[in-house]
């Protein structure tokens, strides 16, 4: 299992959530590439992991999740330091690195295990997701199909999140991995935080990554994350 497993790139324990750190969970297509986009963010990411989320059976295996029978989607769990990176920065990467208007899949990957979803752990996350979703939907001009749900909705099924097998963790950073990613970024930058953020959350959740980061390193239409280095992006590069 996952116990004691260290992140292949960042070196930290995959399960731990240090004091004062927060968790974000989302799914946006095949989890290999989704995970890499986050661990490459320049600061504040303690760990990323891939797993199966928002399903109806405990401890699914990869084969079960891929059968679409358990209701899980391939997801990413991010443990981050909110003093260094904002939830909003991670959420923006989630929105921009796939096509949230596709229902039940990304590109050639079809089925509920590839659906777009983002799951909140508190009321602030919920409000930020809903406000940004409304803004991004207007920008895309098509209805966003992303599932938005509370992590606690899944307590009755044993919990929102199950870690995937060690083989899948940081898969794209491992020697001999198959450079595969089917997500379909739309090349649209999420409107400025100021324009959509709820007034009372603006100060606490202001983005920590400057626009220069997104211009240089943000997802571009049709481009795949697999082409890029495995190491986190250096702050001096933007």
C-alpha positions in Angstrom: 0.0 0.0 0.0 0.8 3.6 0.3 2.0 3.7 3.9 5.3 5.5 4.3 5.6 6.1 0.5 7.5 9.3 -0.4 6.7 11.6 -3.3 8.9 10.6 -6.2 9.8 14.2 -7.0 9.2 16.3 -3.8 10.4 13.6 -1.3 7.6 14.2 1.2 5.3 11.5 2.7 2.2 11.2 0.6 -0.3 10.8 3.4 0.8 13.5 5.9 -0.9 16.9 6.2 1.4 19.1 8.3 -0.1 21.5 10.8 -1.6 24.5 9.1 -1.6 22.9 5.6 -4.7 22.3 3.6 -6.0 19.7 1.1 -7.5 20.0 -2.3 -9.1 17.1 -4.3 -10.1 17.2 -7.9 -10.4 15.0 -11.1 -9.9 16.3 -14.6 -9.2 13.3 -16.9 -6.4 10.8 -16.7 -4.7 11.4 -13.3 -1.1 10.9 -14.5 -1.0 14.3 -16.2 -3.3 16.1 -13.8 -1.0 15.3 -11.0 2.2 16.4 -12.8 0.7 19.9 -13.5 0.3 20.4 -9.8 3.6 19.1 -8.4 5.4 21.3 -11.0 3.9 24.5 -9.4 6.8 26.6 -8.1 6.0 26.8 -4.4 3.8 25.7 -1.6 3.1 22.1 -2.8 3.9 19.6 0.0 2.7 16.6 -2.0 0.5 15.4 -4.8 -1.0 11.9 -5.1 -3.3 10.1 -7.5 -6.3 8.1 -6.5 -9.9 7.3 -6.9 -12.5 9.7 -5.6 -16.3 10.3 -5.3 -17.4 6.7 -5.8 -19.7 4.3 -3.9 -17.4 1.4 -2.8 -14.5 1.5 -0.4 -10.9 0.7 -1.5 -11.4 0.4 -5.3 -8.6 -1.0 -7.4 -7.5 0.5 -10.7 -9.4 -2.1 -12.6 -12.6 -1.6 -10.6 -12.4 2.2 -11.0 -11.8 1.9 -14.7 -14.8 -0.4 -15.2 -17.0 2.7 -14.3 -18.9 0.3 -12.0 -17.8 1.9 -8.7 -18.6 5.5 -9.6 -15.1 6.7 -8.9 -13.2 9.3 -11.0 -9.5 9.4 -11.4 -8.4 12.2 -9.0 -5.5 14.1 -7.6 -5.1 15.0 -3.9 -2.9 18.0 -3.2 -1.5 18.9 0.2 -0.4 22.5 0.2 0.8 25.4 2.4 -1.7 28.2 2.1 0.9 30.7 3.2 2.9 30.0 0.0 0.2 29.1 -2.6 -3.5 29.9 -2.6 -6.3 27.4 -3.0 -7.2 29.7 -5.9 -3.9 29.0 -7.7 -4.4 25.3 -7.6 -8.1 25.6 -8.6 -7.1 27.8 -11.6 -4.7 25.1 -12.7 -7.5 22.6 -12.4 -9.9 24.6 -14.6 -7.4 25.6 -17.2 -5.7 22.2 -17.7 -8.7 20.4 -19.1 -12.0 21.0 -20.9 -14.7 21.1 -18.1 -17.5 21.3 -20.7 -16.9 17.6 -21.8 -19.3 15.2 -20.0 -17.9 12.0 -18.7 -14.4 12.1 -20.2 -11.5 13.9 -21.7 -10.6 13.4 -25.4 -10.4 9.7 -26.2 -10.8 8.7 -22.5 -14.5 8.1 -22.0 -16.4 7.0 -18.9 -17.3 8.3 -15.5 -13.8 7.5 -14.2 -12.5 10.4 -16.4 -15.2 12.9 -15.4 -14.4 16.4 -14.3 -15.0 16.9 -10.6 -13.8 19.1 -7.7 -14.6 18.4 -4.1 -14.7 20.9 -1.3 -13.7 20.5 2.4 -15.2 23.7 3.7 -17.6 26.5 2.8 -14.9 28.8 1.5 -13.7 26.3 -1.0 -17.3 25.7 -2.1 -17.9 29.4 -2.7 -14.6 29.8 -4.6 -15.3 26.9 -6.8 -18.9 28.0 -7.6 -17.9 31.7 -8.3 -14.9 30.7 -10.6 -17.1 28.1 -12.4 -19.6 30.7 -13.2 -17.0 33.1 -14.6 -15.1 30.3 -16.6 -18.4 29.1 -18.0 -19.1 32.5 -19.4 -15.6 32.7 -20.9 -15.9 29.3 -22.5 -19.4 30.0 -23.8 -20.5 26.4 -23.1 -22.0 24.7 -20.1 -19.5 23.3 -17.6 -20.2 19.7 -16.7 -17.9 19.5 -13.7 -19.2 17.7 -10.6 -19.0 20.0 -7.5 -19.7 18.2 -4.3 -18.8 18.2 -0.6 -16.1 15.7 0.5 -18.4 14.8 3.4 -21.1 13.6 1.0 -19.0 10.5 0.5 -18.5 9.6 4.2 -21.3 7.1 4.0 -19.3 5.2 1.3 -16.1 5.1 3.4 -14.8 8.5 2.3 -14.2 10.7 -0.7 -10.6 9.6 -1.4 -8.7 6.4 -1.9 -5.0 6.4 -2.9 -4.2 4.6 -6.1 -1.6 1.8 -6.2 2.1 2.9 -5.7 2.7 2.2 -9.4 0.5 5.1 -10.4 2.0 7.7 -8.0 4.0 10.3 -9.9 3.9 7.9 -12.8 5.1 10.4 -15.4 8.3 11.1 -13.4 9.4 7.5 -13.4 11.8 6.0 -15.8 10.1 4.1 -18.7 6.7 5.6 -18.1 4.4 6.0 -21.1 4.1 9.7 -21.8 0.3 9.8 -22.0 -2.2 12.6 -21.2 -5.6 13.0 -22.8 -6.8 16.2 -21.1 -7.8 19.0 -23.5 -6.9 22.5 -22.2 -9.0 25.1 -24.0 -6.3 27.9 -24.0 -8.6 30.2 -22.0 -7.2 32.0 -19.0 -9.6 32.2 -16.0 -10.8 35.8 -15.6 -9.0 37.8 -13.0 -9.6 36.8 -9.3 -10.8 40.3 -8.5 -13.6 40.1 -11.1 -15.3 36.9 -9.7 -14.2 36.3 -6.1 -16.7 36.8 -3.3 -15.9 40.1 -1.6 -15.3 38.7 1.9 -12.8 36.1 0.5 -10.7 38.4 -1.6 -8.0 39.1 1.0 -7.6 35.6 2.5 -7.5 33.7 -0.9 -5.7 36.2 -3.2 -3.6 34.3 -5.7 0.1 34.0 -4.7 1.3 33.2 -8.3 1.7 36.3 -10.5 0.2 36.6 -14.0 3.7 36.2 -15.4 3.7 32.6 -14.1 0.5 31.9 -16.1 1.7 33.6 -19.2 4.9 31.6 -19.3 3.8 28.3 -17.7 0.0 28.1 -17.9 -1.7 25.4 -19.9 -2.1 26.2 -23.6 -4.7 24.8 -26.0 -4.0 21.2 -27.0 -0.6 21.1 -25.4 0.3 18.2 -23.2 2.0 18.4 -19.8 4.1 15.3 -20.6 6.5 17.3 -22.7 7.8 19.3 -19.7 10.5 18.6 -17.0 9.5 16.7 -13.9 11.1 19.2 -11.6 9.0 22.0 -10.1 9.2 25.3 -12.1 11.7 27.7 -10.7 10.4 31.1 -9.5 13.2 32.8 -11.4 11.8 31.5 -14.7 8.9 34.0 -14.8 
